[in-house]
Amino acid sequence: MISEVFITCAVTGGGAVTTPNVPITPEEIADSAIEAARAGAAVVHIHVRDPKTGRGSRDPALYRKVVQRIRDSNVNPVINLTAGMGCDLVLGGPDCPLPAAAGTDMASAQERLVHVEELRPEICTLDCGTMNFRGGREYVMVNTAGMLSAMAARVQKLGVRPELEVFDSGHLLHVHELIEEGVIDNPPLVQLCMGIRYGAPDNLTNLLALIHQLPPGAIYSTFSIGRKQLPYAALAPLVGANVRVGLEDNRYLARGQLATNAGLVQRTVEILDRMGVRVMSPDEVRQKLALKVHA
């Protein structure tokens, strides 16, 4: 068990909108992140959405509005921008997989990092593998070894800390390879994403198996989706992990009670406080992770 943790709030995600509380416009996303930070989140993990359709987007102008609004506020959370967009492949079906179908969005390493290069957050995410995902029966999240290596090298040059998103045990091979290539600085930062369909189930056996394969010195967080998100907030410090909550992964605070990001963070702070676990501030996280502040 660890006695202090930091909380990451995953504010909106890029998947289907399943609750009216999911923020959509840049102003809503930024304000929800600010509220989560005031409730105790040291890190805010940001996707953006098309304000007209609500769908996930990688438009740098939308990221710019969100980040500037957060930076102009009177809170100072660590900003963590996704670099997970631009890897969407939708095949045409078993009888005719190619050409790719509507919904495909495959971008170069440079294109996927345009917003990171411009805005220089302290952290950005790299999804460490290719997998079937929860986007439909023909949807594949594509992250090849070459793509990950190129993105990690670029992020390192920008002075941004990558958070390595691990959805299954094979993804840890990518983590170790990136470290061996020298494109990941110490300490490596890893997020263990549990319970995602077609990824690692969120039982304790699988979680501990992933933890036992982490690189030496790694600082790691973990979460599960849906109704297990808050139980995982209690479990995390018991297995040496930091905590992630937020509407990207869970829409309920309790049975039948829709959540907000601030409400999920506040409930998490209460859980951790009752366990005797101290919640770290943004500046403490910056020091712990050796983050570079660019703005």
C-alpha positions in Angstrom: 0.0 0.0 0.0 1.2 3.5 -0.7 0.2 6.4 1.6 -0.2 9.2 -1.0 -1.6 9.2 -4.5 -2.5 11.7 -7.2 -5.9 11.7 -8.9 -6.4 12.1 -12.6 -9.8 13.1 -13.9 -10.6 11.9 -17.5 -13.0 14.7 -18.3 -14.9 13.7 -21.5 -13.2 11.0 -23.7 -14.0 10.6 -27.4 -16.6 7.9 -27.4 -20.4 8.1 -27.6 -22.1 10.6 -25.3 -24.1 8.5 -22.8 -25.1 11.1 -20.2 -26.1 14.7 -20.5 -23.4 15.6 -18.0 -20.6 14.8 -20.5 -19.0 18.2 -21.5 -18.9 18.8 -25.2 -18.0 22.3 -26.1 -14.5 23.6 -25.3 -15.9 25.9 -22.7 -17.8 23.0 -21.0 -14.8 20.7 -21.1 -12.5 23.4 -19.6 -15.0 24.3 -16.9 -15.5 20.7 -16.0 -11.8 20.2 -15.8 -11.4 23.3 -13.6 -14.2 22.0 -11.3 -12.5 18.6 -11.0 -9.2 20.3 -10.1 -10.9 22.3 -7.4 -12.4 19.1 -6.1 -9.0 17.5 -5.8 -7.8 16.2 -9.2 -4.1 17.0 -9.7 -4.2 16.0 -13.3 -6.9 16.6 -15.9 -6.9 14.3 -19.0 -8.4 16.1 -22.0 -10.1 15.0 -25.2 -12.1 17.4 -27.3 -15.4 17.0 -29.2 -17.0 18.6 -32.2 -19.4 21.1 -30.6 -22.0 20.4 -33.4 -22.0 16.6 -33.4 -20.6 15.8 -29.9 -18.2 13.3 -31.6 -14.5 13.0 -30.6 -12.2 15.3 -32.6 -8.6 16.1 -33.0 -9.0 19.7 -34.1 -6.1 21.7 -32.7 -8.3 24.8 -32.4 -10.6 23.0 -30.0 -7.7 21.9 -27.8 -6.3 25.5 -27.9 -9.6 26.9 -26.5 -9.7 24.3 -23.7 -6.1 24.5 -22.6 -6.1 28.3 -22.7 -9.3 28.5 -20.6 -7.8 26.1 -18.0 -4.5 28.0 -17.9 -6.3 31.3 -17.5 -8.2 30.0 -14.5 -7.2 30.3 -10.8 -6.4 26.6 -10.6 -3.3 25.0 -11.9 -3.8 21.3 -12.7 -1.3 19.2 -14.6 -2.7 19.1 -18.2 -2.7 15.7 -19.9 -3.8 15.8 -23.5 -4.7 12.7 -25.4 -2.7 11.7 -28.5 -5.0 8.7 -29.0 -7.0 10.2 -31.9 -6.1 9.4 -35.5 -5.8 5.6 -35.1 -9.3 4.6 -36.0 -9.7 1.8 -38.6 -13.2 0.6 -39.5 -13.0 -2.4 -41.8 -15.7 -3.2 -44.4 -16.7 -6.5 -42.9 -15.7 -10.2 -43.1 -16.5 -10.5 -46.8 -14.8 -7.3 -48.0 -12.6 -5.8 -45.3 -11.0 -3.2 -47.7 -11.4 -0.5 -48.6 -11.9 0.9 -45.1 -15.4 2.0 -44.1 -16.8 5.3 -42.9 -15.5 6.3 -39.5 -11.9 5.5 -40.4 -9.4 8.2 -39.3 -5.8 7.2 -39.8 -3.2 10.0 -39.3 0.6 10.2 -39.3 2.6 10.5 -36.2 3.1 14.2 -36.9 -0.6 14.9 -37.4 -1.5 13.1 -34.2 0.8 15.4 -32.2 0.0 18.8 -33.8 -1.9 19.9 -30.7 0.8 18.6 -28.4 3.5 20.4 -30.3 1.6 23.7 -30.2 0.3 23.7 -26.6 3.1 21.8 -24.9 1.1 20.1 -22.1 3.1 18.5 -19.3 1.7 15.1 -20.2 0.2 13.4 -23.3 -1.0 9.9 -23.7 0.3 7.2 -26.0 -1.9 4.1 -26.4 0.6 1.2 -26.4 -0.9 -1.2 -28.8 -3.4 -2.3 -31.5 -6.6 -3.9 -30.3 -10.2 -4.5 -31.0 -12.0 -1.8 -29.1 -15.5 -0.8 -28.0 -16.2 1.1 -31.3 -18.1 -1.7 -33.1 -17.5 -5.2 -34.4 -15.3 -4.0 -37.4 -13.4 -1.2 -35.5 -9.7 -1.5 -34.7 -7.6 0.9 -32.6 -4.3 0.9 -34.6 -1.0 1.7 -32.9 1.9 -0.1 -34.5 5.3 -0.4 -32.9 6.7 2.0 -35.5 4.0 4.6 -34.9 4.6 4.4 -31.1 8.3 4.7 -31.5 8.0 7.8 -33.7 5.4 9.5 -31.5 7.5 8.8 -28.3 10.6 10.2 -29.9 8.8 13.4 -31.0 7.2 13.8 -27.6 10.5 13.4 -25.9 12.0 16.2 -28.0 9.1 18.4 -27.1 9.8 17.9 -23.4 6.4 16.4 -22.7 6.0 13.3 -20.5 4.1 10.5 -22.2 1.6 8.5 -20.1 1.8 5.0 -21.6 -1.7 3.6 -21.8 -1.8 -0.2 -21.3 -5.0 -2.1 -22.1 -3.6 -5.6 -22.0 -0.4 -7.6 -21.1 1.0 -7.5 -24.6 1.0 -3.7 -24.5 3.7 -3.8 -21.8 6.1 -5.3 -24.4 5.7 -2.0 -26.2 6.4 -0.1 -23.0 9.6 -2.0 -22.4 10.8 -1.6 -26.0 10.2 2.1 -25.9 12.3 2.3 -22.8 15.1 0.2 -24.4 15.0 2.5 -27.4 15.7 5.4 -25.1 12.6 7.4 -26.1 11.1 7.3 -22.6 12.6 9.4 -19.9 12.6 8.3 -16.2 10.4 7.8 -14.4 8.2 6.0 -16.9 4.5 6.9 -16.4 2.0 4.1 -17.0 -1.8 3.9 -16.9 -3.3 0.4 -16.5 -6.7 0.6 -18.2 -8.8 -2.3 -16.9 -12.2 -3.7 -18.0 -12.2 -2.3 -21.5 -13.9 -4.7 -23.8 -11.4 -6.9 -25.6 -8.7 -5.7 -23.2 -7.6 -7.0 -19.8 -10.6 -8.0 -17.6 -10.6 -5.9 -14.4 -10.3 -8.7 -11.8 -7.5 -8.6 -9.3 -5.5 -11.4 -10.8 -5.2 -9.6 -14.1 -4.3 -6.3 -12.5 -1.6 -7.9 -10.3 -0.2 -9.7 -13.4 0.2 -6.4 -15.2 1.8 -4.7 -12.2 4.3 -7.5 -11.9 5.4 -6.8 -15.5 5.9 -3.1 -15.1 9.4 -1.7 -15.8 11.5 -0.9 -12.7 10.8 2.5 -11.2 7.6 3.0 -13.1 5.0 5.3 -11.6 1.6 4.0 -12.4 -2.1 4.6 -12.1 -5.1 2.3 -12.7 -8.8 2.5 -13.3 -11.7 0.4 -14.4 -14.8 1.5 -16.3 -18.4 1.7 -15.3 -19.6 0.7 -11.9 -16.2 -0.5 -10.8 -14.5 2.9 -11.2 -15.0 4.0 -7.6 -14.1 0.6 -6.1 -10.9 0.8 -8.2 -10.2 4.2 -6.6 -10.1 2.4 -3.3 -8.1 -0.6 -4.7 -5.5 1.5 -6.4 -3.4 2.6 -3.4 -3.5 -1.0 -2.0 -1.6 -2.2 -5.1 0.8 0.8 -5.3 -1.2 2.7 -7.9 -2.5 6.2 -8.4 -6.1 6.9 -9.3 -8.1 7.8 -12.3 -11.8 8.7 -12.4 -14.0 10.8 -14.7 -16.9 10.8 -17.2 -14.7 9.3 -19.9 -15.0 6.0 -18.2 -18.1 6.1 -15.9 -21.4 8.0 -15.9 -22.7 7.2 -12.4 -21.9 8.4 -8.9 -24.2 5.7 -7.4 -27.0 3.5 -8.7 -29.4 5.7 -10.7 -27.4 8.9 -9.9 -25.7 10.5 -12.8 -22.2 11.8 -12.0 -20.3 14.9 -12.7 -16.5 15.0 -13.0 -16.2 17.1 -9.8 -18.6 14.7 -8.0 -16.5 11.7 -8.9 -13.3 13.4 -7.8 -14.9 14.5 -4.6 -16.2 11.0 -3.8 -12.7 9.7 -4.5 -11.1 12.1 -2.2 -13.5 11.0 0.5 -12.7 7.3 -0.1 -9.0 7.9 0.1 -9.2 10.1 3.1 -11.1 7.4 5.0 -8.4 5.0 4.1 -5.7 7.3 5.4 -4.3 8.0 1.9 -3.2 11.6 1.3 -4.1 13.2 -2.1 -1.3 15.0 -3.8 -1.4 18.5 -5.2 -0.6 19.4 -8.8 2.8 20.9 -7.8 3.7 17.7 -5.9 2.9 15.7 -9.0 5.1 17.9 -11.1 8.0 17.3 -8.8 7.3 13.5 -8.5 7.1 13.0 -12.3 9.9 15.6 -13.1 7.5 17.4 -15.4 8.5 20.4 -17.5 6.2 23.4 -17.4 6.0 25.1 -20.7 3.4 27.8 -20.2 
